[in-house]
Amino acid sequence: MSTIAMPAPDASILSRKDQIVAALAEAIGAEDVISDPVETRAYECDALTAYRCPPLAVTLPRTTEGVAAVMRVCHQMGVPVVPRGAGTSLAGGALPTADSVILGTARLRDVLEVDYPNRFIRVQTGVTNLSVSAHVDADGFFYAPDPSSQLACAIAGNIAMNSGGAHCLKYGVTTNNLLGVRMVLADGEIVELGGAQMEAGGLDLLGLICGSEGQLAVVTEATLRILPKPEGARPVMIGYDSAEVAGQCVADIIKSGLLPVAIEYMDRPCIEVVENFAHAGYPICEALLIVEVEGSEAEIEDQLGKITAIAQSLDPVEMRVSESLEESAAIWKGRKSAFGAMGQVNDYMCLDGTVPVSALPRTLRGIGDLAAEHGLRVANVFHAGDGNMHPLILYNANTAGDLERAEALGAEILRLCVEMGGCLTGEHGVGIEKRDLMGNQFSESDLEMQMQVKDVFDPNWRLNPTKVFPLPASETRRNRA
Amino acid sequence: MSALLTPANEAELAETVADAAASHTRLRIRGGGTRSVIGQAIETDTTLSTDRLTGITLYEPGSLNMVVRAGTPLDEVTSALATENQHLAFEPMDHRGLLGSNGTPTVGGMVAAAISGPRRLAVGACRDHLLGVRFVNGRGEVLKNGGRVMKNVTGLDLAKLMCGAYGTLGILTEVSLKTLPRPETACTLAFPGLTVAQATDLFCAALGTPYEVSGAAWQNGTAYLRLEGFDLQVRNRATQLQARFRDLDSDRIEGAGHAALWRDIRDLTAFQGRDDTLWRLSLKPTDAAPLTSHLHDRLGAEASLDWGGGLIWLSVPAHHADPAPVIRDALAPYGGHATLIRAPEDLRRSTPVFQPQAPALARISEGLRARFDPDHILNPGLMG
């Protein structure tokens, strides 16, 4: 079995299941509470499927007040709450424990306000990422963060994990596009931070909430910045015979003053699988870059000219500038199907350690060496412009011991990212997956300070208590609860 | 008896703070001292300066990242970035002219006070370009958070919390900043003879186009729209915008004088050297016109706009001893906030400098300060 431990459930909570469920049903209505063990199974895991545990109950409130009512019940009855967006977390952020109540945002689906002159949209946080952009698309606007799970993932989860996507180099991540939230504290109190204006007053609590993985509050409404859509966009695909040269190309493009909306990177193991699956016409080489720029036709032409000149000077094995919508789609097709293609041929574990862009080639070499040592294959497909790596560790879930070996390699890779001046996770979150690696990035005092921040918001440690912080570090606080 | 503490490095600073905590000595934290009059007046005789914590510890232009000690003069950072044709894109304002202060702005002071400028509209604020921090909390512990990369969700984001905390949660010792390429060229369209209402209409329309306006300010009846980027891009976009707003008179400002224009807008030259109280209001752009009109009628207040109307600078004649209640009452229906930036010291004692917070938020902020600085020695009371 797998290597990440979860604490034993609190027997006194399990024994009170009927009373707790009754109180929840009274608070928000029985139709929004799930307690049948067959039905709660649907909530036993998120996208980190190696770890599963059905919760005590699931609540799906429809309003902020409903969320507050659930939180009050759990607060009064001493029950842990695990917030859940769409359940697409790759880090186990929404993994329940048997003694916890899932607080799902699935029924918080309303768009509350759209304001084009002031360029914002206010939504309930259960809406999906893509539906936000879809809502304003016809009027020429979009919401910039675009994680690859955007069809399914909820804004609630985006805020919890400070999600990014392919276009962060230009548009930033969730925290740079979030103007305000309405949220519920662990005791059920409703609080608002920020608003439609560009700055929230006082301490930057909004910045603290974003990326806090459901540790501090449950965000029920969000005011998001929307942007006018660019006139057009076109990519160029560039292949190199070495990771170093591809890394050099990325650095040279960035230094030139160009700010492409995306610089995507695929290595040979990934290109081979993707080409076999999607037939995108990729050259089989060591490193493939897809660089996309935006603007009017003339501006795109101008910028692509500058990029191809930089790329050409580094002697690419192939370079193809898209000349049409069809060619753009073909170039992106392989990249966008990479995860699916990989899933067809292998089980894989996807990491998202981030390193400074200049350290990419060294990190890739290091990952290759580590993979060889562990006897596993790793394919790399990632956002090179911001250094957000996505090494896919390939393993076979049916082979005994393979998952454990993959996890051990994953831990080594993430330690390497930290050594290179980077971090454990760029956008997936710590969850349970990287919880026990936090000591590699932070000192005991660093973690203690972060836990004291949680103490302020959630003094009894009832909100997602087994995540983010190493279990031994949080043990006293969790047991005090 | 007043004392000036000038620790030579981070370790010494931590020791100094630990000693101060042990003896319950309140510390006024000073970077370059150019913004020391912002905030609630502090009662203490002991000042801790970061001016010996200097130097750029790491600069990787290809990674768009600089790590620099907190006491480093901003000029030094700007010069180093310029050699690589980069800059701090959020365009931090220089308060010396406005506040009549001397000294030199430091990187730590800029982050502690969350200072941005006109380009904040397009690229985000200081906090959006702050990748990581090292700081010493009120217990004298050296802590770090964030790092050197722009995508990072490893642990709670205390770096954001430190930005704009005015040293009340900890003393910054080192910051890691995102750097960006300087635009190749720039051009500004000036639209004279506009009211606040006409200017905000223009801003809202222009910012709804795909032309990536990087500055939208209004001063003395003229609205300015700035475009930056590659030559062809800027020329195209200026032409498009002029065509779109052809009903309004407009001039193009380019070349010599362009940088000076935006420096004047950034540093609010128009409001320098006045005997007034100066307020900084943040609200939705479409609320700027009714609010400024109301406050002009009530207080004779004069306004200047930035960030497409989302930021209002308000100069209130000095004969209004405390205009805070009028300003904040007027602002209440719009949900923004107002901060007192320039005022006589007695007003900074008697009236809330920062927008009073809802009880729950005030309680959380107080709780955080109690954890970061249990002995209340770091700029105590500066933020209220």
Boltz contact constraints between the chains, C-beta under 6 A:
constraints:
  - contact:
      token1: [A, 117]
      token2: [B, 204]
      max_distance: 6.0
  - contact:
      token1: [A, 117]
      token2: [B, 286]
      max_distance: 6.0
  - contact:
      token1: [A, 118]
      token2: [B, 284]
      max_distance: 6.0
  - contact:
      token1: [A, 118]
      token2: [B, 285]
      max_distance: 6.0
  - contact:
      token1: [A, 118]
      token2: [B, 286]
      max_distance: 6.0
  - contact:
      token1: [A, 161]
      token2: [B, 153]
      max_distance: 6.0
  - contact:
      token1: [A, 162]
      token2: [B, 153]
      max_distance: 6.0
  - contact:
      token1: [A, 164]
      token2: [B, 151]
      max_distance: 6.0
  - contact:
      token1: [A, 173]
      token2: [B, 151]
      max_distance: 6.0
  - contact:
      token1: [A, 176]
      token2: [B, 124]
      max_distance: 6.0
  - contact:
      token1: [A, 176]
      token2: [B, 128]
      max_distance: 6.0
  - contact:
      token1: [A, 189]
      token2: [B, 360]
      max_distance: 6.0
  - contact:
      token1: [A, 191]
      token2: [B, 360]
      max_distance: 6.0
  - contact:
      token1: [A, 195]
      token2: [B, 335]
      max_distance: 6.0
  - contact:
      token1: [A, 196]
      token2: [B, 284]
      max_distance: 6.0
  - contact:
      token1: [A, 197]
      token2: [B, 282]
      max_distance: 6.0
  - contact:
      token1: [A, 197]
      token2: [B, 283]
      max_distance: 6.0
  - contact:
      token1: [A, 197]
      token2: [B, 284]
      max_distance: 6.0
  - contact:
      token1: [A, 197]
      token2: [B, 336]
      max_distance: 6.0
  - contact:
      token1: [A, 198]
      token2: [B, 307]
      max_distance: 6.0
  - contact:
      token1: [A, 198]
      token2: [B, 310]
      max_distance: 6.0
  - contact:
      token1: [A, 199]
      token2: [B, 282]
      max_distance: 6.0
  - contact:
      token1: [A, 201]
      token2: [B, 337]
      max_distance: 6.0
  - contact:
      token1: [A, 201]
      token2: [B, 355]
      max_distance: 6.0
  - contact:
      token1: [A, 202]
      token2: [B, 357]
      max_distance: 6.0
  - contact:
      token1: [A, 202]
      token2: [B, 365]
      max_distance: 6.0
  - contact:
      token1: [A, 203]
      token2: [B, 165]
      max_distance: 6.0
  - contact:
      token1: [A, 203]
      token2: [B, 365]
      max_distance: 6.0
  - contact:
      token1: [A, 204]
      token2: [B, 127]
      max_distance: 6.0
  - contact:
      token1: [A, 204]
      token2: [B, 160]
      max_distance: 6.0
  - contact:
      token1: [A, 204]
      token2: [B, 161]
      max_distance: 6.0
  - contact:
      token1: [A, 204]
      token2: [B, 164]
      max_distance: 6.0
  - contact:
      token1: [A, 207]
      token2: [B, 127]
      max_distance: 6.0
  - contact:
      token1: [A, 207]
      token2: [B, 157]
      max_distance: 6.0
  - contact:
      token1: [A, 207]
      token2: [B, 160]
      max_distance: 6.0
  - contact:
      token1: [A, 208]
      token2: [B, 157]
      max_distance: 6.0
  - contact:
      token1: [A, 208]
      token2: [B, 160]
      max_distance: 6.0
  - contact:
      token1: [A, 208]
      token2: [B, 161]
      max_distance: 6.0
  - contact:
      token1: [A, 211]
      token2: [B, 153]
      max_distance: 6.0
  - contact:
      token1: [A, 211]
      token2: [B, 157]
      max_distance: 6.0
  - contact:
      token1: [A, 212]
      token2: [B, 156]
      max_distance: 6.0
  - contact:
      token1: [A, 228]
      token2: [B, 208]
      max_distance: 6.0
  - contact:
      token1: [A, 228]
      token2: [B, 209]
      max_distance: 6.0
  - contact:
      token1: [A, 228]
      token2: [B, 210]
      max_distance: 6.0
  - contact:
      token1: [A, 230]
      token2: [B, 210]
      max_distance: 6.0
  - contact:
      token1: [A, 231]
      token2: [B, 210]
      max_distance: 6.0
  - contact:
      token1: [A, 251]
      token2: [B, 62]
      max_distance: 6.0
  - contact:
      token1: [A, 255]
      token2: [B, 61]
      max_distance: 6.0
  - contact:
      token1: [A, 255]
      token2: [B, 62]
      max_distance: 6.0
  - contact:
      token1: [A, 257]
      token2: [B, 181]
      max_distance: 6.0
  - contact:
      token1: [A, 299]
      token2: [B, 233]
      max_distance: 6.0
  - contact:
      token1: [A, 302]
      token2: [B, 232]
      max_distance: 6.0
  - contact:
      token1: [A, 354]
      token2: [B, 149]
      max_distance: 6.0
  - contact:
      token1: [A, 354]
      token2: [B, 151]
      max_distance: 6.0
  - contact:
      token1: [A, 356]
      token2: [B, 63]
      max_distance: 6.0
  - contact:
      token1: [A, 356]
      token2: [B, 65]
      max_distance: 6.0
  - contact:
      token1: [A, 356]
      token2: [B, 148]
      max_distance: 6.0
  - contact:
      token1: [A, 357]
      token2: [B, 62]
      max_distance: 6.0
  - contact:
      token1: [A, 357]
      token2: [B, 63]
      max_distance: 6.0
  - contact:
      token1: [A, 358]
      token2: [B, 60]
      max_distance: 6.0
  - contact:
      token1: [A, 358]
      token2: [B, 62]
      max_distance: 6.0
  - contact:
      token1: [A, 358]
      token2: [B, 63]
      max_distance: 6.0
  - contact:
      token1: [A, 386]
      token2: [B, 150]
      max_distance: 6.0
  - contact:
      token1: [A, 386]
      token2: [B, 151]
      max_distance: 6.0
  - contact:
      token1: [A, 387]
      token2: [B, 149]
      max_distance: 6.0
  - contact:
      token1: [A, 388]
      token2: [B, 151]
      max_distance: 6.0
  - contact:
      token1: [A, 421]
      token2: [B, 148]
      max_distance: 6.0
  - contact:
      token1: [A, 422]
      token2: [B, 149]
      max_distance: 6.0
  - contact:
      token1: [A, 423]
      token2: [B, 147]
      max_distance: 6.0
  - contact:
      token1: [A, 423]
      token2: [B, 149]
      max_distance: 6.0
  - contact:
      token1: [A, 423]
      token2: [B, 152]
      max_distance: 6.0
  - contact:
      token1: [A, 423]
      token2: [B, 154]
      max_distance: 6.0
  - contact:
      token1: [A, 424]
      token2: [B, 154]
      max_distance: 6.0
  - contact:
      token1: [A, 425]
      token2: [B, 153]
      max_distance: 6.0
  - contact:
      token1: [A, 425]
      token2: [B, 154]
      max_distance: 6.0
  - contact:
      token1: [A, 426]
      token2: [B, 151]
      max_distance: 6.0
  - contact:
      token1: [A, 427]
      token2: [B, 151]
      max_distance: 6.0
  - contact:
      token1: [A, 429]
      token2: [B, 153]
      max_distance: 6.0
  - contact:
      token1: [A, 441]
      token2: [B, 154]
      max_distance: 6.0
  - contact:
      token1: [A, 445]
      token2: [B, 141]
      max_distance: 6.0
  - contact:
      token1: [A, 445]
      token2: [B, 143]
      max_distance: 6.0
  - contact:
      token1: [A, 446]
      token2: [B, 143]
      max_distance: 6.0
  - contact:
      token1: [A, 446]
      token2: [B, 144]
      max_distance: 6.0
  - contact:
      token1: [A, 449]
      token2: [B, 143]
      max_distance: 6.0
  - contact:
      token1: [A, 450]
      token2: [B, 155]
      max_distance: 6.0
  - contact:
      token1: [A, 450]
      token2: [B, 156]
      max_distance: 6.0
  - contact:
      token1: [A, 452]
      token2: [B, 371]
      max_distance: 6.0
  - contact:
      token1: [A, 453]
      token2: [B, 156]
      max_distance: 6.0
  - contact:
      token1: [A, 456]
      token2: [B, 367]
      max_distance: 6.0
  - contact:
      token1: [A, 456]
      token2: [B, 368]
      max_distance: 6.0
